[in-house]
Amino acid sequence: MSTSIGSSGVTFPDSSTQASSSGVAKAWASFNASGSITSVTSYNVSSITYSSTGRYVVNFTNAFADANYSVSGTACRSANGNVPQILSIVNSPSVPATTSCSIGVNEYSGSPADSQYTCVSFFR
Amino acid sequence: MSQVIIHANSNGGVSVTVPTGELPINEVLEKDCPSGAIIVDDSTLPQGADAQFFDAWELSGSTVTVNFTKAQAIKLAQFNASAIQEAQKRQLNTLAGIANAVSDADFTAGLAAGRASIASATTTAQLVAIANPT
């Protein structure tokens, strides 16, 4: 179902239609992953799998045309003084695919770590 | 009470899949999870201090338990990582002529005491209560 914004007449397509459009985010998610995954808000994301500390799989509701998408995001561990972390694509537990993407959060020391604020967007 | 999907993963641990609500959980189970994955209430998963040792979770049937030996190893690794950071900070303080909060002897004693506490702990709550070295 498409979504209209205010009285401007701007209409966004549903996620299955948007999946074939260029120049817009095809999926995004924001979640808290400290001990368990909570506070999830998302678009075109059916679920998030918590596989180990700092390792998550974002599963897409509607698959991408291919796995050559761009990923951007941020992570922050606020429990210890708003400590920024590094978010990246990882190849474990699965390689980036049309239906899902594994992402990792690490401390600057290099250690995988959970994050209270993880935000990730996917463009294609 | 929310429902999640759990399955054993290749690391010997447990993966927890949390539906976002865009699809019914049964569709998420079919689409996003391997065969053998099961739907459970999240209240049945380890809580409190046990929840802080996610990498020590193990699945037996439909029950998730915490492998305490793994939890001890996780805590020791965290403690040692923190010890290295603190030791580096102390070295920099020394080079910069800044006094450290505790003496070298007290710092070394604190490391030994912390590691002994981890080795002698019998519950995850005790592990969580052990402070990082300072």
Chai-1 contact restraints between the chains, C-beta under 6 A:
chainA,res_idxA,chainB,res_idxB,connection_type,confidence,min_distance_angstrom,max_distance_angstrom,comment,restraint_id
A,G35,B,A51,contact,1.0,0.0,6.0,A-B,restraint_1
A,G35,B,Q52,contact,1.0,0.0,6.0,A-B,restraint_2
A,I37,B,V18,contact,1.0,0.0,6.0,A-B,restraint_3
A,V40,B,T20,contact,1.0,0.0,6.0,A-B,restraint_4
A,S42,B,T20,contact,1.0,0.0,6.0,A-B,restraint_5
A,V45,B,T20,contact,1.0,0.0,6.0,A-B,restraint_6
A,S46,B,E22,contact,1.0,0.0,6.0,A-B,restraint_7
A,S46,B,L23,contact,1.0,0.0,6.0,A-B,restraint_8
A,S46,B,V28,contact,1.0,0.0,6.0,A-B,restraint_9
A,S46,B,D32,contact,1.0,0.0,6.0,A-B,restraint_10
A,S47,B,T17,contact,1.0,0.0,6.0,A-B,restraint_11
A,S47,B,V18,contact,1.0,0.0,6.0,A-B,restraint_12
A,S47,B,P19,contact,1.0,0.0,6.0,A-B,restraint_13
A,S47,B,T20,contact,1.0,0.0,6.0,A-B,restraint_14
A,S47,B,V28,contact,1.0,0.0,6.0,A-B,restraint_15
A,S47,B,D32,contact,1.0,0.0,6.0,A-B,restraint_16
A,I48,B,V18,contact,1.0,0.0,6.0,A-B,restraint_17
A,T49,B,S15,contact,1.0,0.0,6.0,A-B,restraint_18
A,T49,B,T17,contact,1.0,0.0,6.0,A-B,restraint_19
A,Y50,B,V16,contact,1.0,0.0,6.0,A-B,restraint_20
A,S51,B,N9,contact,1.0,0.0,6.0,A-B,restraint_21
A,S51,B,S15,contact,1.0,0.0,6.0,A-B,restraint_22
A,S52,B,D55,contact,1.0,0.0,6.0,A-B,restraint_23
A,T53,B,F54,contact,1.0,0.0,6.0,A-B,restraint_24
A,T53,B,D55,contact,1.0,0.0,6.0,A-B,restraint_25
A,N59,B,D32,contact,1.0,0.0,6.0,A-B,restraint_26
A,T61,B,E22,contact,1.0,0.0,6.0,A-B,restraint_27
